[in-house]
Amino acid sequence: MSACPCRTSATRVAAVSTVADNALGEAATGELRRHGLDTSAVHRVPGRMGLYFLAPGAIHRPAEVL
């Protein structure tokens, strides 16, 4: 996502969407909030977002599909 001037604007901006109730969905809504968007209308549902991300493991941490 690119930077959004929403935080400095007097206009309130909100996102209306559905995301998966997992780490990827939380990361997506967190990024929107970081740019000043209201995410109270973003619904979280069980399942995946249609994307497949593999977080590689480390010595003591196994790989994880997000």
Secondary structure, DSSP 8 states (H G I E B T S, - for coil): ----GGGGSSS--EEEEEEESSHHHHHHHHHHHHTT-EEEEEEEESS--S---EE---SSS--EE-
